[in-house]
């Protein structure tokens, strides 16, 4: 295993913000979390398991540090991550 792969497995602390349905499921607006997830997708699956998020990742928009990104974007310590569910309004 290369040094890069080993460092990918170390826990990193990220900040999360929750909106709409995800906020209701997680019962919080935000949290700081230590994770070994390497990508936004892995982080979402971790959260989905813990909080029983009902929506698949394919229905989410993902923002990291206030920029929309793809779900395979690598996570860095200190990132602020937001998974944005579809929202109906009128």
PDB file of N, CA, C and O in Angstrom:
ATOM      1  N   UNK A   1       0.852  -1.175   0.000  1.00  0.00           N
ATOM      2  CA  UNK A   1       0.000   0.000   0.000  1.00  0.00           C
ATOM      3  C   UNK A   1       0.896   1.236   0.000  1.00  0.00           C
ATOM      4  O   UNK A   1       1.853   1.315   0.770  1.00  0.00           O
ATOM      5  N   UNK A   2       0.588   2.179  -0.847  1.00  0.00           N
ATOM      6  CA  UNK A   2       1.406   3.385  -0.935  1.00  0.00           C
ATOM      7  C   UNK A   2       1.101   4.324   0.231  1.00  0.00           C
ATOM      8  O   UNK A   2       0.083   4.182   0.907  1.00  0.00           O
ATOM      9  N   UNK A   3       1.988   5.272   0.451  1.00  0.00           N
ATOM     10  CA  UNK A   3       1.806   6.246   1.519  1.00  0.00           C
ATOM     11  C   UNK A   3       0.524   7.049   1.291  1.00  0.00           C
ATOM     12  O   UNK A   3      -0.190   7.352   2.247  1.00  0.00           O
ATOM     13  N   UNK A   4       0.227   7.393   0.050  1.00  0.00           N
ATOM     14  CA  UNK A   4      -0.987   8.154  -0.252  1.00  0.00           C
ATOM     15  C   UNK A   4      -2.230   7.384   0.166  1.00  0.00           C
ATOM     16  O   UNK A   4      -3.161   7.972   0.716  1.00  0.00           O
ATOM     17  N   UNK A   5      -2.262   6.077  -0.084  1.00  0.00           N
ATOM     18  CA  UNK A   5      -3.423   5.274   0.291  1.00  0.00           C
ATOM     19  C   UNK A   5      -3.572   5.180   1.798  1.00  0.00           C
ATOM     20  O   UNK A   5      -4.693   5.180   2.305  1.00  0.00           O
ATOM     21  N   UNK A   6      -2.473   5.100   2.518  1.00  0.00           N
ATOM     22  CA  UNK A   6      -2.533   5.029   3.973  1.00  0.00           C
ATOM     23  C   UNK A   6      -3.104   6.330   4.531  1.00  0.00           C
ATOM     24  O   UNK A   6      -3.964   6.295   5.411  1.00  0.00           O
ATOM     25  N   UNK A   7      -2.638   7.478   4.032  1.00  0.00           N
ATOM     26  CA  UNK A   7      -3.135   8.752   4.549  1.00  0.00           C
ATOM     27  C   UNK A   7      -4.606   8.959   4.220  1.00  0.00           C
ATOM     28  O   UNK A   7      -5.300   9.657   4.959  1.00  0.00           O
ATOM     29  N   UNK A   8      -5.109   8.367   3.122  1.00  0.00           N
ATOM     30  CA  UNK A   8      -6.519   8.482   2.778  1.00  0.00           C
ATOM     31  C   UNK A   8      -7.408   7.837   3.830  1.00  0.00           C
ATOM     32  O   UNK A   8      -8.564   8.233   3.979  1.00  0.00           O
ATOM     33  N   UNK A   9      -6.899   6.854   4.564  1.00  0.00           N
ATOM     34  CA  UNK A   9      -7.685   6.107   5.531  1.00  0.00           C
ATOM     35  C   UNK A   9      -7.701   6.766   6.910  1.00  0.00           C
ATOM     36  O   UNK A   9      -8.483   6.367   7.772  1.00  0.00           O
ATOM     37  N   UNK A  10      -6.858   7.757   7.126  1.00  0.00           N
ATOM     38  CA  UNK A  10      -6.822   8.426   8.426  1.00  0.00           C
ATOM     39  C   UNK A  10      -8.081   9.253   8.615  1.00  0.00           C
ATOM     40  O   UNK A  10      -8.564   9.865   7.662  1.00  0.00           O
ATOM     41  N   UNK A  11      -8.621   9.282   9.828  1.00  0.00           N
ATOM     42  CA  UNK A  11      -9.800  10.127  10.058  1.00  0.00           C
ATOM     43  C   UNK A  11      -9.479  11.599   9.801  1.00  0.00           C
ATOM     44  O   UNK A  11      -8.390  12.079  10.116  1.00  0.00           O
ATOM     45  N   UNK A  12     -10.436  12.289   9.232  1.00  0.00           N
ATOM     46  CA  UNK A  12     -10.335  13.725   9.020  1.00  0.00           C
ATOM     47  C   UNK A  12     -11.615  14.347   9.554  1.00  0.00           C
ATOM     48  O   UNK A  12     -12.669  13.711   9.567  1.00  0.00           O
ATOM     49  N   UNK A  13     -11.514  15.578   9.989  1.00  0.00           N
ATOM     50  CA  UNK A  13     -12.684  16.254  10.521  1.00  0.00           C
ATOM     51  C   UNK A  13     -13.278  17.148   9.444  1.00  0.00           C
ATOM     52  O   UNK A  13     -12.577  17.958   8.838  1.00  0.00           O
ATOM     53  N   UNK A  14     -14.585  16.992   9.210  1.00  0.00           N
ATOM     54  CA  UNK A  14     -15.311  17.814   8.247  1.00  0.00           C
ATOM     55  C   UNK A  14     -16.511  18.436   8.946  1.00  0.00           C
ATOM     56  O   UNK A  14     -17.003  17.918   9.948  1.00  0.00           O
ATOM     57  N   UNK A  15     -16.966  19.539   8.407  1.00  0.00           N
ATOM     58  CA  UNK A  15     -18.169  20.195   8.906  1.00  0.00           C
ATOM     59  C   UNK A  15     -19.310  19.869   7.953  1.00  0.00           C
ATOM     60  O   UNK A  15     -19.140  19.916   6.735  1.00  0.00           O
ATOM     61  N   UNK A  16     -20.466  19.541   8.504  1.00  0.00           N
ATOM     62  CA  UNK A  16     -21.629  19.204   7.694  1.00  0.00           C
ATOM     63  C   UNK A  16     -22.766  20.154   8.010  1.00  0.00           C
ATOM     64  O   UNK A  16     -22.958  20.547   9.161  1.00  0.00           O
ATOM     65  N   UNK A  17     -23.521  20.522   6.981  1.00  0.00           N
ATOM     66  CA  UNK A  17     -24.746  21.297   7.159  1.00  0.00           C
ATOM     67  C   UNK A  17     -25.881  20.503   6.534  1.00  0.00           C
ATOM     68  O   UNK A  17     -25.722  19.894   5.476  1.00  0.00           O
ATOM     69  N   UNK A  18     -27.037  20.518   7.208  1.00  0.00           N
ATOM     70  CA  UNK A  18     -28.194  19.753   6.748  1.00  0.00           C
ATOM     71  C   UNK A  18     -29.361  20.682   6.436  1.00  0.00           C
ATOM     72  O   UNK A  18     -29.591  21.660   7.146  1.00  0.00           O
ATOM     73  N   UNK A  19     -30.089  20.372   5.378  1.00  0.00           N
ATOM     74  CA  UNK A  19     -31.259  21.141   4.978  1.00  0.00           C
ATOM     75  C   UNK A  19     -32.432  20.204   4.721  1.00  0.00           C
ATOM     76  O   UNK A  19     -32.256  19.026   4.410  1.00  0.00           O
ATOM     77  N   UNK A  20     -33.637  20.760   4.860  1.00  0.00           N
ATOM     78  CA  UNK A  20     -34.880  20.099   4.483  1.00  0.00           C
ATOM     79  C   UNK A  20     -34.991  18.698   5.097  1.00  0.00           C
ATOM     80  O   UNK A  20     -34.812  18.531   6.304  1.00  0.00           O
ATOM     81  N   UNK A  21     -35.277  17.720   4.286  1.00  0.00           N
ATOM     82  CA  UNK A  21     -35.497  16.348   4.748  1.00  0.00           C
ATOM     83  C   UNK A  21     -34.292  15.794   5.507  1.00  0.00           C
ATOM     84  O   UNK A  21     -34.458  15.070   6.489  1.00  0.00           O
ATOM     85  N   UNK A  22     -33.100  16.123   5.064  1.00  0.00           N
ATOM     86  CA  UNK A  22     -31.905  15.604   5.746  1.00  0.00           C
ATOM     87  C   UNK A  22     -31.786  16.183   7.160  1.00  0.00           C
ATOM     88  O   UNK A  22     -31.367  15.487   8.085  1.00  0.00           O
ATOM     89  N   UNK A  23     -32.153  17.449   7.321  1.00  0.00           N
ATOM     90  CA  UNK A  23     -32.130  18.062   8.650  1.00  0.00           C
ATOM     91  C   UNK A  23     -33.138  17.359   9.565  1.00  0.00           C
ATOM     92  O   UNK A  23     -32.851  17.111  10.736  1.00  0.00           O
ATOM     93  N   UNK A  24     -34.306  17.044   9.031  1.00  0.00           N
ATOM     94  CA  UNK A  24     -35.327  16.341   9.821  1.00  0.00           C
ATOM     95  C   UNK A  24     -34.836  14.955  10.234  1.00  0.00           C
ATOM     96  O   UNK A  24     -35.021  14.546  11.380  1.00  0.00           O
ATOM     97  N   UNK A  25     -34.216  14.237   9.311  1.00  0.00           N
ATOM     98  CA  UNK A  25     -33.728  12.880   9.596  1.00  0.00           C
ATOM     99  C   UNK A  25     -32.565  12.892  10.593  1.00  0.00           C
ATOM    100  O   UNK A  25     -32.516  12.063  11.502  1.00  0.00           O
ATOM    101  N   UNK A  26     -31.640  13.823  10.424  1.00  0.00           N
ATOM    102  CA  UNK A  26     -30.462  13.883  11.294  1.00  0.00           C
ATOM    103  C   UNK A  26     -30.782  14.548  12.637  1.00  0.00           C
ATOM    104  O   UNK A  26     -30.020  14.427  13.596  1.00  0.00           O
ATOM    105  N   UNK A  27     -31.923  15.254  12.692  1.00  0.00           N
ATOM    106  CA  UNK A  27     -32.339  15.973  13.896  1.00  0.00           C
ATOM    107  C   UNK A  27     -31.305  17.018  14.329  1.00  0.00           C
ATOM    108  O   UNK A  27     -31.058  17.220  15.518  1.00  0.00           O
ATOM    109  N   UNK A  28     -30.716  17.667  13.338  1.00  0.00           N
ATOM    110  CA  UNK A  28     -29.744  18.735  13.596  1.00  0.00           C
ATOM    111  C   UNK A  28     -29.537  19.539  12.323  1.00  0.00           C
ATOM    112  O   UNK A  28     -29.801  19.062  11.220  1.00  0.00           O
ATOM    113  N   UNK A  29     -29.059  20.772  12.494  1.00  0.00           N
ATOM    114  CA  UNK A  29     -28.771  21.646  11.348  1.00  0.00           C
ATOM    115  C   UNK A  29     -27.361  21.424  10.818  1.00  0.00           C
ATOM    116  O   UNK A  29     -27.101  21.562   9.622  1.00  0.00           O
ATOM    117  N   UNK A  30     -26.448  21.074  11.738  1.00  0.00           N
ATOM    118  CA  UNK A  30     -25.053  20.931  11.354  1.00  0.00           C
ATOM    119  C   UNK A  30     -24.331  20.062  12.372  1.00  0.00           C
ATOM    120  O   UNK A  30     -24.853  19.781  13.451  1.00  0.00           O
ATOM    121  N   UNK A  31     -23.143  19.648  12.019  1.00  0.00           N
ATOM    122  CA  UNK A  31     -22.292  18.895  12.940  1.00  0.00           C
ATOM    123  C   UNK A  31     -20.862  18.912  12.424  1.00  0.00           C
ATOM    124  O   UNK A  31     -20.605  19.137  11.241  1.00  0.00           O
ATOM    125  N   UNK A  32     -19.951  18.669  13.336  1.00  0.00           N
ATOM    126  CA  UNK A  32     -18.551  18.447  12.999  1.00  0.00           C
ATOM    127  C   UNK A  32     -18.325  16.962  13.210  1.00  0.00           C
ATOM    128  O   UNK A  32     -18.685  16.414  14.252  1.00  0.00           O
ATOM    129  N   UNK A  33     -17.733  16.317  12.225  1.00  0.00           N
ATOM    130  CA  UNK A  33     -17.651  14.858  12.243  1.00  0.00           C
ATOM    131  C   UNK A  33     -16.266  14.393  11.816  1.00  0.00           C
ATOM    132  O   UNK A  33     -15.681  14.916  10.868  1.00  0.00           O
ATOM    133  N   UNK A  34     -15.758  13.400  12.534  1.00  0.00           N
ATOM    134  CA  UNK A  34     -14.537  12.711  12.117  1.00  0.00           C
ATOM    135  C   UNK A  34     -14.967  11.552  11.215  1.00  0.00           C
ATOM    136  O   UNK A  34     -15.875  10.795  11.558  1.00  0.00           O
ATOM    137  N   UNK A  35     -14.319  11.422  10.081  1.00  0.00           N
ATOM    138  CA  UNK A  35     -14.682  10.380   9.126  1.00  0.00           C
ATOM    139  C   UNK A  35     -13.444   9.828   8.441  1.00  0.00           C
ATOM    140  O   UNK A  35     -12.435  10.520   8.304  1.00  0.00           O
ATOM    141  N   UNK A  36     -13.529   8.585   8.016  1.00  0.00           N
ATOM    142  CA  UNK A  36     -12.478   8.000   7.181  1.00  0.00           C
ATOM    143  C   UNK A  36     -12.926   7.960   5.721  1.00  0.00           C
ATOM    144  O   UNK A  36     -12.214   7.427   4.871  1.00  0.00           O
ATOM    145  N   UNK A  37     -14.107   8.523   5.423  1.00  0.00           N
ATOM    146  CA  UNK A  37     -14.590   8.573   4.037  1.00  0.00           C
ATOM    147  C   UNK A  37     -13.570   9.312   3.179  1.00  0.00           C
ATOM    148  O   UNK A  37     -13.037  10.346   3.582  1.00  0.00           O
ATOM    149  N   UNK A  38     -13.311   8.781   2.013  1.00  0.00           N
ATOM    150  CA  UNK A  38     -12.351   9.404   1.105  1.00  0.00           C
ATOM    151  C   UNK A  38     -13.000  10.381   0.146  1.00  0.00           C
ATOM    152  O   UNK A  38     -12.348  11.305  -0.340  1.00  0.00           O
ATOM    153  N   UNK A  39     -14.295  10.180  -0.132  1.00  0.00           N
ATOM    154  CA  UNK A  39     -15.003  11.026  -1.091  1.00  0.00           C
ATOM    155  C   UNK A  39     -16.331  11.488  -0.492  1.00  0.00           C
ATOM    156  O   UNK A  39     -16.776  10.986   0.540  1.00  0.00           O
ATOM    157  N   UNK A  40     -16.943  12.443  -1.158  1.00  0.00           N
ATOM    158  CA  UNK A  40     -18.267  12.901  -0.731  1.00  0.00           C
ATOM    159  C   UNK A  40     -19.272  11.749  -0.791  1.00  0.00           C
ATOM    160  O   UNK A  40     -20.134  11.634   0.080  1.00  0.00           O
ATOM    161  N   UNK A  41     -19.168  10.909  -1.799  1.00  0.00           N
ATOM    162  CA  UNK A  41     -20.078   9.770  -1.925  1.00  0.00           C
ATOM    163  C   UNK A  41     -19.943   8.836  -0.728  1.00  0.00           C
ATOM    164  O   UNK A  41     -20.947   8.424  -0.146  1.00  0.00           O
ATOM    165  N   UNK A  42     -18.718   8.503  -0.359  1.00  0.00           N
ATOM    166  CA  UNK A  42     -18.513   7.625   0.801  1.00  0.00           C
ATOM    167  C   UNK A  42     -19.069   8.266   2.066  1.00  0.00           C
ATOM    168  O   UNK A  42     -19.641   7.577   2.911  1.00  0.00           O
ATOM    169  N   UNK A  43     -18.907   9.567   2.200  1.00  0.00           N
ATOM    170  CA  UNK A  43     -19.440  10.274   3.359  1.00  0.00           C
ATOM    171  C   UNK A  43     -20.960  10.199   3.364  1.00  0.00           C
ATOM    172  O   UNK A  43     -21.557   9.958   4.413  1.00  0.00           O
ATOM    173  N   UNK A  44     -21.595  10.400   2.220  1.00  0.00           N
ATOM    174  CA  UNK A  44     -23.058  10.327   2.172  1.00  0.00           C
ATOM    175  C   UNK A  44     -23.537   8.934   2.564  1.00  0.00           C
ATOM    176  O   UNK A  44     -24.514   8.809   3.303  1.00  0.00           O
ATOM    177  N   UNK A  45     -22.872   7.889   2.087  1.00  0.00           N
ATOM    178  CA  UNK A  45     -23.298   6.530   2.434  1.00  0.00           C
ATOM    179  C   UNK A  45     -23.137   6.277   3.931  1.00  0.00           C
ATOM    180  O   UNK A  45     -23.952   5.578   4.534  1.00  0.00           O
ATOM    181  N   UNK A  46     -22.100   6.836   4.527  1.00  0.00           N
ATOM    182  CA  UNK A  46     -21.893   6.738   5.976  1.00  0.00           C
ATOM    183  C   UNK A  46     -23.043   7.428   6.721  1.00  0.00           C
ATOM    184  O   UNK A  46     -23.597   6.872   7.670  1.00  0.00           O
ATOM    185  N   UNK A  47     -23.392   8.624   6.290  1.00  0.00           N
ATOM    186  CA  UNK A  47     -24.480   9.373   6.918  1.00  0.00           C
ATOM    187  C   UNK A  47     -25.827   8.698   6.678  1.00  0.00           C
ATOM    188  O   UNK A  47     -26.673   8.659   7.571  1.00  0.00           O
ATOM    189  N   UNK A  48     -26.022   8.173   5.481  1.00  0.00           N
ATOM    190  CA  UNK A  48     -27.268   7.502   5.135  1.00  0.00           C
ATOM    191  C   UNK A  48     -27.501   6.304   6.046  1.00  0.00           C
ATOM    192  O   UNK A  48     -28.625   6.052   6.482  1.00  0.00           O
ATOM    193  N   UNK A  49     -26.446   5.578   6.324  1.00  0.00           N
ATOM    194  CA  UNK A  49     -26.550   4.422   7.212  1.00  0.00           C
ATOM    195  C   UNK A  49     -26.879   4.861   8.646  1.00  0.00           C
ATOM    196  O   UNK A  49     -27.738   4.266   9.298  1.00  0.00           O
ATOM    197  N   UNK A  50     -26.198   5.897   9.131  1.00  0.00           N
ATOM    198  CA  UNK A  50     -26.402   6.345  10.504  1.00  0.00           C
ATOM    199  C   UNK A  50     -27.758   7.007  10.722  1.00  0.00           C
ATOM    200  O   UNK A  50     -28.420   6.750  11.727  1.00  0.00           O
ATOM    201  N   UNK A  51     -28.174   7.857   9.784  1.00  0.00           N
ATOM    202  CA  UNK A  51     -29.391   8.652   9.969  1.00  0.00           C
ATOM    203  C   UNK A  51     -30.590   8.146   9.165  1.00  0.00           C
ATOM    204  O   UNK A  51     -31.661   8.750   9.209  1.00  0.00           O
ATOM    205  N   UNK A  52     -30.420   7.057   8.441  1.00  0.00           N
ATOM    206  CA  UNK A  52     -31.502   6.496   7.620  1.00  0.00           C
ATOM    207  C   UNK A  52     -32.024   7.488   6.579  1.00  0.00           C
ATOM    208  O   UNK A  52     -33.230   7.580   6.352  1.00  0.00           O
ATOM    209  N   UNK A  53     -31.106   8.230   5.946  1.00  0.00           N
ATOM    210  CA  UNK A  53     -31.529   9.137   4.886  1.00  0.00           C
ATOM    211  C   UNK A  53     -32.218   8.316   3.796  1.00  0.00           C
ATOM    212  O   UNK A  53     -31.644   7.343   3.307  1.00  0.00           O
ATOM    213  N   UNK A  54     -33.441   8.692   3.407  1.00  0.00           N
ATOM    214  CA  UNK A  54     -34.198   7.878   2.452  1.00  0.00           C
ATOM    215  C   UNK A  54     -33.831   8.102   0.988  1.00  0.00           C
ATOM    216  O   UNK A  54     -34.119   7.253   0.145  1.00  0.00           O
ATOM    217  N   UNK A  55     -33.203   9.227   0.677  1.00  0.00           N
ATOM    218  CA  UNK A  55     -32.944   9.551  -0.726  1.00  0.00           C
ATOM    219  C   UNK A  55     -31.607   8.997  -1.199  1.00  0.00           C
ATOM    220  O   UNK A  55     -30.623   9.016  -0.459  1.00  0.00           O
ATOM    221  N   UNK A  56     -31.575   8.504  -2.433  1.00  0.00           N
ATOM    222  CA  UNK A  56     -30.291   8.040  -2.976  1.00  0.00           C
ATOM    223  C   UNK A  56     -29.392   9.236  -3.301  1.00  0.00           C
ATOM    224  O   UNK A  56     -29.870  10.344  -3.547  1.00  0.00           O
ATOM    225  N   UNK A  57     -28.108   8.990  -3.297  1.00  0.00           N
ATOM    226  CA  UNK A  57     -27.130  10.032  -3.609  1.00  0.00           C
ATOM    227  C   UNK A  57     -27.413  10.658  -4.972  1.00  0.00           C
ATOM    228  O   UNK A  57     -27.155  11.846  -5.169  1.00  0.00           O
ATOM    229  N   UNK A  58     -27.934   9.884  -5.906  1.00  0.00           N
ATOM    230  CA  UNK A  58     -28.198  10.392  -7.256  1.00  0.00           C
ATOM    231  C   UNK A  58     -29.210  11.545  -7.265  1.00  0.00           C
ATOM    232  O   UNK A  58     -29.285  12.288  -8.244  1.00  0.00           O
ATOM    233  N   UNK A  59     -29.984  11.702  -6.193  1.00  0.00           N
ATOM    234  CA  UNK A  59     -30.963  12.794  -6.118  1.00  0.00           C
ATOM    235  C   UNK A  59     -30.410  14.023  -5.384  1.00  0.00           C
ATOM    236  O   UNK A  59     -31.105  15.031  -5.258  1.00  0.00           O
ATOM    237  N   UNK A  60     -29.179  13.947  -4.906  1.00  0.00           N
ATOM    238  CA  UNK A  60     -28.575  15.030  -4.139  1.00  0.00           C
ATOM    239  C   UNK A  60     -27.702  15.921  -5.015  1.00  0.00           C
ATOM    240  O   UNK A  60     -27.107  15.465  -5.992  1.00  0.00           O
ATOM    241  N   UNK A  61     -27.638  17.181  -4.652  1.00  0.00           N
ATOM    242  CA  UNK A  61     -26.585  18.076  -5.122  1.00  0.00           C
ATOM    243  C   UNK A  61     -25.555  18.065  -3.994  1.00  0.00           C
ATOM    244  O   UNK A  61     -25.917  17.941  -2.824  1.00  0.00           O
ATOM    245  N   UNK A  62     -24.300  18.191  -4.334  1.00  0.00           N
ATOM    246  CA  UNK A  62     -23.233  18.181  -3.333  1.00  0.00           C
ATOM    247  C   UNK A  62     -22.448  19.487  -3.455  1.00  0.00           C
ATOM    248  O   UNK A  62     -22.041  19.884  -4.547  1.00  0.00           O
ATOM    249  N   UNK A  63     -22.244  20.142  -2.315  1.00  0.00           N
ATOM    250  CA  UNK A  63     -21.419  21.344  -2.291  1.00  0.00           C
ATOM    251  C   UNK A  63     -20.325  21.157  -1.242  1.00  0.00           C
ATOM    252  O   UNK A  63     -20.582  20.686  -0.134  1.00  0.00           O
ATOM    253  N   UNK A  64     -19.116  21.531  -1.607  1.00  0.00           N
ATOM    254  CA  UNK A  64     -17.988  21.508  -0.679  1.00  0.00           C
ATOM    255  C   UNK A  64     -17.374  22.905  -0.690  1.00  0.00           C
ATOM    256  O   UNK A  64     -17.001  23.439  -1.735  1.00  0.00           O
ATOM    257  N   UNK A  65     -17.285  23.469   0.496  1.00  0.00           N
ATOM    258  CA  UNK A  65     -16.723  24.817   0.635  1.00  0.00           C
ATOM    259  C   UNK A  65     -17.419  25.811  -0.298  1.00  0.00           C
ATOM    260  O   UNK A  65     -16.782  26.641  -0.946  1.00  0.00           O
ATOM    261  N   UNK A  66     -18.749  25.695  -0.342  1.00  0.00           N
ATOM    262  CA  UNK A  66     -19.630  26.595  -1.099  1.00  0.00           C
ATOM    263  C   UNK A  66     -19.498  26.500  -2.605  1.00  0.00           C
ATOM    264  O   UNK A  66     -19.863  27.434  -3.318  1.00  0.00           O
ATOM    265  N   UNK A  67     -18.976  25.373  -3.106  1.00  0.00           N
ATOM    266  CA  UNK A  67     -18.890  25.122  -4.546  1.00  0.00           C
ATOM    267  C   UNK A  67     -19.542  23.800  -4.860  1.00  0.00           C
ATOM    268  O   UNK A  67     -19.286  22.808  -4.177  1.00  0.00           O
ATOM    269  N   UNK A  68     -20.395  23.762  -5.894  1.00  0.00           N
ATOM    270  CA  UNK A  68     -20.980  22.488  -6.299  1.00  0.00           C
ATOM    271  C   UNK A  68     -19.887  21.594  -6.876  1.00  0.00           C
ATOM    272  O   UNK A  68     -19.048  22.032  -7.664  1.00  0.00           O
ATOM    273  N   UNK A  69     -19.923  20.326  -6.461  1.00  0.00           N
ATOM    274  CA  UNK A  69     -18.918  19.355  -6.883  1.00  0.00           C
ATOM    275  C   UNK A  69     -19.604  18.032  -7.209  1.00  0.00           C
ATOM    276  O   UNK A  69     -20.784  17.845  -6.909  1.00  0.00           O
ATOM    277  N   UNK A  70     -18.871  17.133  -7.814  1.00  0.00           N
ATOM    278  CA  UNK A  70     -19.367  15.791  -8.059  1.00  0.00           C
ATOM    279  C   UNK A  70     -19.198  14.938  -6.810  1.00  0.00           C
ATOM    280  O   UNK A  70     -18.382  15.267  -5.949  1.00  0.00           O
ATOM    281  N   UNK A  71     -19.947  13.857  -6.696  1.00  0.00           N
ATOM    282  CA  UNK A  71     -19.891  13.016  -5.507  1.00  0.00           C
ATOM    283  C   UNK A  71     -18.551  12.310  -5.295  1.00  0.00           C
ATOM    284  O   UNK A  71     -18.262  11.862  -4.186  1.00  0.00           O
ATOM    285  N   UNK A  72     -17.740  12.207  -6.332  1.00  0.00           N
ATOM    286  CA  UNK A  72     -16.445  11.535  -6.189  1.00  0.00           C
ATOM    287  C   UNK A  72     -15.325  12.497  -5.793  1.00  0.00           C
ATOM    288  O   UNK A  72     -14.154  12.117  -5.774  1.00  0.00           O
ATOM    289  N   UNK A  73     -15.681  13.727  -5.479  1.00  0.00           N
ATOM    290  CA  UNK A  73     -14.677  14.710  -5.058  1.00  0.00           C
ATOM    291  C   UNK A  73     -14.013  14.234  -3.773  1.00  0.00           C
ATOM    292  O   UNK A  73     -14.711  13.890  -2.819  1.00  0.00           O
ATOM    293  N   UNK A  74     -12.685  14.205  -3.721  1.00  0.00           N
ATOM    294  CA  UNK A  74     -11.991  13.776  -2.498  1.00  0.00           C
ATOM    295  C   UNK A  74     -12.242  14.753  -1.349  1.00  0.00           C
ATOM    296  O   UNK A  74     -12.329  15.965  -1.548  1.00  0.00           O
ATOM    297  N   UNK A  75     -12.355  14.199  -0.154  1.00  0.00           N
ATOM    298  CA  UNK A  75     -12.531  15.019   1.048  1.00  0.00           C
ATOM    299  C   UNK A  75     -11.182  15.406   1.631  1.00  0.00           C
ATOM    300  O   UNK A  75     -10.225  14.633   1.592  1.00  0.00           O
ATOM    301  N   UNK A  76     -11.125  16.610   2.169  1.00  0.00           N
ATOM    302  CA  UNK A  76      -9.948  17.117   2.864  1.00  0.00           C
ATOM    303  C   UNK A  76     -10.365  17.512   4.272  1.00  0.00           C
ATOM    304  O   UNK A  76     -11.512  17.899   4.496  1.00  0.00           O
ATOM    305  N   UNK A  77      -9.458  17.418   5.204  1.00  0.00           N
ATOM    306  CA  UNK A  77      -9.735  17.879   6.570  1.00  0.00           C
ATOM    307  C   UNK A  77     -10.158  19.346   6.511  1.00  0.00           C
ATOM    308  O   UNK A  77      -9.549  20.149   5.804  1.00  0.00           O
ATOM    309  N   UNK A  78     -11.198  19.681   7.255  1.00  0.00           N
ATOM    310  CA  UNK A  78     -11.681  21.051   7.319  1.00  0.00           C
ATOM    311  C   UNK A  78     -12.718  21.417   6.275  1.00  0.00           C
ATOM    312  O   UNK A  78     -13.263  22.520   6.320  1.00  0.00           O
ATOM    313  N   UNK A  79     -13.009  20.520   5.330  1.00  0.00           N
ATOM    314  CA  UNK A  79     -14.031  20.808   4.324  1.00  0.00           C
ATOM    315  C   UNK A  79     -15.388  21.022   4.985  1.00  0.00           C
ATOM    316  O   UNK A  79     -15.703  20.392   5.994  1.00  0.00           O
ATOM    317  N   UNK A  80     -16.191  21.923   4.404  1.00  0.00           N
ATOM    318  CA  UNK A  80     -17.592  22.047   4.781  1.00  0.00           C
ATOM    319  C   UNK A  80     -18.400  21.398   3.668  1.00  0.00           C
ATOM    320  O   UNK A  80     -18.315  21.800   2.508  1.00  0.00           O
ATOM    321  N   UNK A  81     -19.184  20.391   4.033  1.00  0.00           N
ATOM    322  CA  UNK A  81     -19.911  19.594   3.052  1.00  0.00           C
ATOM    323  C   UNK A  81     -21.407  19.768   3.270  1.00  0.00           C
ATOM    324  O   UNK A  81     -21.896  19.714   4.399  1.00  0.00           O
ATOM    325  N   UNK A  82     -22.126  19.977   2.170  1.00  0.00           N
ATOM    326  CA  UNK A  82     -23.568  20.088   2.214  1.00  0.00           C
ATOM    327  C   UNK A  82     -24.144  19.167   1.143  1.00  0.00           C
ATOM    328  O   UNK A  82     -23.774  19.250  -0.028  1.00  0.00           O
ATOM    329  N   UNK A  83     -25.054  18.289   1.559  1.00  0.00           N
ATOM    330  CA  UNK A  83     -25.815  17.471   0.611  1.00  0.00           C
ATOM    331  C   UNK A  83     -27.179  18.124   0.522  1.00  0.00           C
ATOM    332  O   UNK A  83     -27.869  18.263   1.532  1.00  0.00           O
ATOM    333  N   UNK A  84     -27.575  18.527  -0.682  1.00  0.00           N
ATOM    334  CA  UNK A  84     -28.799  19.293  -0.854  1.00  0.00           C
ATOM    335  C   UNK A  84     -29.840  18.419  -1.547  1.00  0.00           C
ATOM    336  O   UNK A  84     -29.687  18.051  -2.712  1.00  0.00           O
ATOM    337  N   UNK A  85     -30.907  18.094  -0.804  1.00  0.00           N
ATOM    338  CA  UNK A  85     -31.968  17.276  -1.397  1.00  0.00           C
ATOM    339  C   UNK A  85     -32.852  18.122  -2.305  1.00  0.00           C
ATOM    340  O   UNK A  85     -32.839  19.350  -2.220  1.00  0.00           O
ATOM    341  N   UNK A  86     -33.626  17.463  -3.181  1.00  0.00           N
ATOM    342  CA  UNK A  86     -34.564  18.234  -3.996  1.00  0.00           C
ATOM    343  C   UNK A  86     -35.583  18.896  -3.071  1.00  0.00           C
ATOM    344  O   UNK A  86     -36.032  18.297  -2.094  1.00  0.00           O
ATOM    345  N   UNK A  87     -35.939  20.129  -3.389  1.00  0.00           N
ATOM    346  CA  UNK A  87     -36.880  20.876  -2.547  1.00  0.00           C
ATOM    347  C   UNK A  87     -38.012  21.370  -3.414  1.00  0.00           C
ATOM    348  O   UNK A  87     -37.791  21.999  -4.449  1.00  0.00           O
ATOM    349  N   UNK A  88     -39.239  21.079  -2.981  1.00  0.00           N
ATOM    350  CA  UNK A  88     -40.420  21.587  -3.685  1.00  0.00           C
ATOM    351  C   UNK A  88     -40.824  22.896  -3.034  1.00  0.00           C
ATOM    352  O   UNK A  88     -40.697  23.064  -1.821  1.00  0.00           O
ATOM    353  N   UNK A  89     -41.295  23.789  -3.818  1.00  0.00           N
ATOM    354  CA  UNK A  89     -41.727  25.071  -3.264  1.00  0.00           C
ATOM    355  C   UNK A  89     -42.709  25.730  -4.188  1.00  0.00           C
ATOM    356  O   UNK A  89     -42.973  25.264  -5.296  1.00  0.00           O
ATOM    357  N   UNK A  90     -43.235  26.806  -3.713  1.00  0.00           N
ATOM    358  CA  UNK A  90     -44.172  27.480  -4.589  1.00  0.00           C
ATOM    359  C   UNK A  90     -44.617  28.787  -4.041  1.00  0.00           C
ATOM    360  O   UNK A  90     -45.415  29.481  -4.670  1.00  0.00           O
TER     361      UNK A  90
END
